[in-house]
Amino acid sequence: MTSDTPTPLDELLRLREAHLGKALSIAHGKPLHITHGSMQYLYAADGTRYLDLVNNVSHVGHSNPRVTHACAHQMGLLNTNTRYVYEGLTEYLGRIADTLPEPLSVGFLVNSGSEANELAVRIARAHTGAHDMVVVEGAYHGHTGMLIELSPYKFRGPGGKGEPEPWVHVTPIPDTYRGGERDYAAEMGEIVTNAAPIAGFLVESMLSCAGQIPLPPDYLSSAFEHVRAAGGLCIADEVQVGFGRVGSYMWAFEEHGVVPDIVVMGKPMGNGHPMAAVFTTPEIAASFEEMEFFSTFGGNPVSCAIGMAVLDTIEEDGLMQRATELGERFMVGLRELQERYSIIGDVRGRGLFLGFELVRDRETQEPATHEAARLVDEMCARNVLLSTDGPHHNVIKIKPPMVLSKGDVDTTLSLLNESLSQSL
Ligand code: PMP
């Protein structure tokens, strides 16, 4: 069945019911039957055009022609694996290494963020000889067995065990809105010191599932010092926030003047084609040489061609500059809405990775969870896709394809105003 002849929604839902596990829920509350996408827009079977403000995978736009062409062209030429020598692989690795600070020059290419984080932890363990890990409260790092145990978002959530495994140490979310101006790095340091020796600290350079939270100044630099003093490696999970999304920097850790020992990237890397990577130093990579490493699909010529097209697009279309400008435009507009509507307790973010937190009362900060879900529904009814996150699911997140326009930002702000004034 092609997108020219869409299957009726009822039938699709019946087939999902029959063939998909119930552990997978549908986005946006109501089923959206999407037939195609183009840049920042998704098109539904009934002809509705949705502005996509949540898909940070389609970084350079849904069905971006340059990416589509690179994929089709390479697929018709050669697709093999990394046991062979081909230009695409080495050129791509070199190109990513050029975006990273020295000495992060050795890359491992895999197929998903989960795989990459799993590999990063294995590398950290091989290098340090230690086993324990430190993670931030509320974090999600992937769906494999080990990563569920390293994801408080999961093990504390529905179906989870509740408490961390003995080798997992959880440090508080450095959330200056909810937690106030505390010395989060010192609290983290105490946890790390008690846990030593550790293999590493797995941390997002800007928190996503924990509630779209930029890390406070000096947090990461001081946390990294504690980790290194405890013998561990610092692993930056850039799966959500990398590839220029924060605007001013290619990698979100750069804002903090630190150089991680390992960087993990994924989601936007292949603009929807499954690609992820771990980059580290030659010295650390050397500790991981004993056991053979091979990923069947990771780094194949088609993936490399796609990855290269994504990087070319970011650079040639000035998407980081665009993220900075549009992010600022969003921030100004959201702050105006915050002045008008007391339900908006906080507005935060960098570039096109933004969040605004809804509270019932600014004093008590009671999370407006239900209202946040309703606002997302209201916006969906106005053909704008948003979603919620954070431990209380009361943070509306904005992380659209980076090809957004000023007009999209202005339309969103005016529709948010309309929704907030009419229904909340
Ligand atoms: N790290 C972070 C920060 C993520 O948000 C995700 C996915 N949401 C992952 C890792 C796992 O990536 P994947 O779903 O590609 O396995």
Residues whose N, C-alpha, C, O or C-beta is under 5 A from the ligand:
A	BS01	PMP	S112 G113 S114 E115 Y140 H141 G142 D237 V239 Q240 G266
